[in-house]
Amino acid sequence: MTTTSDRPARRSALAIGFVCVASGVLLAGCNLDIANPNAATEVNVLTTPAGVRALAVGLQGRWGNARADAVWIPGLVANELGVTNASLAPQRAFQRFPDASALTPLEDVNVDVLNFWSRHYQIVRTADELLASIEGVTLAPGTVSGVRALAFTMKAYAFGTLAEAWQQIPVNITGLESPFVDRAAALTATLELLAQARQTLDATPVSAEFTSQLLTPGIDLPNLVRAWQARYALAAGRNDQALAFANDVPPAATSEYRYATADQSPLWSVFSGLRYFSAQAALRTNAEAGDTRVARLFGPTPQASFGGSSIVPVLIFATQTEAYAMFTQDELTLIRAEALARLNRLPEALSRVNAVREGSGLAPRTALQLATQTALLDEIARQRRYSLFASGLAWADLRRFGRGAEARVSWLPYPLNERSGNPNTPPNP
């Protein structure tokens, strides 16, 4: 991890009031979890530059500590992961077992349903507090620009993530009775927020203060915005836009969330430290010979998960400070491939698929082998399964590729706390 020694420590010190301890992510709610994340009737407004700076750092801390929920829950639901520990009944409820009789009911009182929901709405609330406060304090224009764009971006991600897990979500937080909108409207709101972030950055480039003191090391904010525009435009079925946004990201661009010794990765905790989750062994046994991703992602020794499926160890997230990729070039290439395939531009789509295959040690496919749109989309889905393993995108992929029946459930239930506090909450699926 290439950072100066003081920056991770500064992030942890400032974020301590805003984030949960990573090792407790599966065991209890953060002490800032509130009974109904939409219950607040007003947004706290900060009046000092120091307060705004600390909250901007804390917003990123909230995002970093919400990664575990956003990765393992979709991974279990999409049959990407399996539970290793018999004592984890709340977590087993998300897993799809080979034997339906072994299913643990997925209920609205499940603590991890609440954690997934509330931690992402805490991101939304913190972003709203920043947006309400930033114009009332004295900061350099480029710092204001950076903070505003960061708030728009993180809020957008929270909505985009929630929209892939719940059929309807609130996007206009008005208090106890916040209205719900359907997935299409939620993705529209996500894209509108990302557009605001991009316009803000284009109008006023960020300051050195924002980049060096407020932005978490490893995040390339302008290219992160573009990459997430591509991701959520694809989710919304806006294929022309997804292609254009993906093409806006330079081929060498990266963006990652870096953890530190004092701010440990919750993904390390659940995959390596506590070893709660492993990969479905079928991902290893069904892989093409020569695929270099397999040895990087999956251990060789299978074991039985609780419920009957065979699982193998996950080799990534092996250290407490291993970064989480916020987007990758493989994802962008596969977004281009999928958008082109859905636009029936098959030769162009094939070339993008082959770029990922060749980068993974596999021979290119021919136009004869992938002659139809259906065949190309099937291949794209397969490549996403490996290139984007444990990214949190597997469940959304099943839905988008028409394979939703393979998921444990179509949608998560609304937490009991939300249903009790907000009369607008839809019935549970």
C-alpha positions, 0 to 999 in steps of 0.5 A, a space after each residue: 500500500 503506497 501511502 504516507 504513514 500519517 494519512 491512514 492514521 489521520 483517517 482512522 482518528 477522524 473517522 472513529 466517531 463515525 464508523 463501526 469496528 470492523 471485527 464486529 461487523 457480523 456480530 452486532 449493529 454499530 452503536 450508531 445504528 438507529 432504529 429507523 434510518 429514515 426517522 430523523 426529521 432534520 439534517 444536522 448542519 455543521 458550522 465549522 470547517 473542521 467539522 465538515 472536514 471530519 465528516 467528509 473523512 467519516 463518510 468514507 469510513 462509513 463506506 469502507 466499513 459497509 463493504 462486508 454487508 454489500 459483498 457477502 449478502 449478495 454473494 450468498 444470495 447469488 450462490 457465489 459464497 457459502 457459510 462455513 460456521 454452524 453458529 451463523 444462523 442469521 447469515 445462513 438465511 441468505 444462502 441458497 442450499 441445494 436442498 430447499 428443506 435446509 433453508 433458514 427463513 429469511 425474516 424481517 428481524 434478521 440482524 444482517 438485513 437491518 445492518 445492510 439497510 441501516 449502514 447504507 442509509 447512514 451513508 446517505 444521511 452523512 452525505 446529506 449532512 455534508 451537502 447541507 453544511 458545505 456552503 455555510 463554512 469557509 473552505 477553498 472552492 476546490 475543497 468545497 467542490 471535492 466534498 460536494 462531489 464526494 457526498 453525491 458519489 457516496 450517496 449514489 452508491 448507497 442508493 445503487 446498492 440498495 436498489 439491487 437488494 430491495 424492490 423499492 427504497 426511499 430516495 427522498 428522505 423526508 423523515 418518519 414517512 419517507 416515500 418509497 420508489 421502485 428500482 427504476 426510479 432509484 437507479 434514475 436517482 443514482 445516475 442523477 447524483 453521479 451526474 451532479 458529482 461529475 458536473 461539480 468536478 468539471 466546474 471546479 477542480 478539486 484542491 490540493 487540500 481535498 486530495 491530500 487531507 480529505 480524500 482517502 488514499 487510492 480513490 481517483 474521484 473523477 474516474 470513480 464517478 465515470 466508472 459508477 456512471 457506467 455501472 449503474 447506467 448498465 443496471 438501468 438498461 441505458 446501454 448507450 450511456 453505459 458504453 459512453 461512460 465506460 469509454 470515458 475512463 482511461 485504460 490505466 485508471 484505478 480506484 480502490 479503498 485502502 484500509 490501514 492497520 488501525 482501520 482494518 478491512 471488514 472483508 479480511 475479517 469475514 473471509 480470512 480473520 473469522 473465516 465466516 464465508 468461502 467460495 462455492 467450489 463449483 466456481 473452481 471446478 467449473 472454470 476453464 483450464 488455464 484461467 489464471 483468476 482461479 489460483 488467485 481467487 480460490 484455494 484448492 481444498 473443498 469442504 462442506 458448507 452448512 446446508 450441503 454445498 461444497 466450498 473452497 477458501 477465498 484467497 483475496 482479502 487475505 490481510 487486514 489492510 488489503 484494498 477493495 477495488 471500487 472498479 476495475 478495468 475488467 469490469 469496464 471492459 465487460 460493461 462495454 462488451 455487454 452494452 455492445 451485445 445488447 445494442 446488437 453490435 456483436 463483433 465489437 462485443 466479441 473483441 471486448 470479451 476476448 480482451 478479458 479472456 486473453 488477460 486471464 490466460 484463456 484463448 479468444 473465442 471466435 465469431 462462430 463460437 459466439 455467433 448470437 447475442 444470447 451466446 455472447 451474453 452468456 459468455 459475458 455473464 461467465 466472465 463477470 462471475 470470475 473477474 468480479 468475484 466478491 465485488 458485491 455484483 453477482 446478485 445484480 448480474 443474475 437479475 440482469 442476465 435473466 437468471 434471477 431464479 438462481 438466486 436465494 430470493 428475488 428481494 430482501 425483506 424490509 427490516 422490522 424497524 423500518 416497517 414499524 417506523 415508516 407507514 409507507 414501507 411496502 409489504 415484504 416479498 
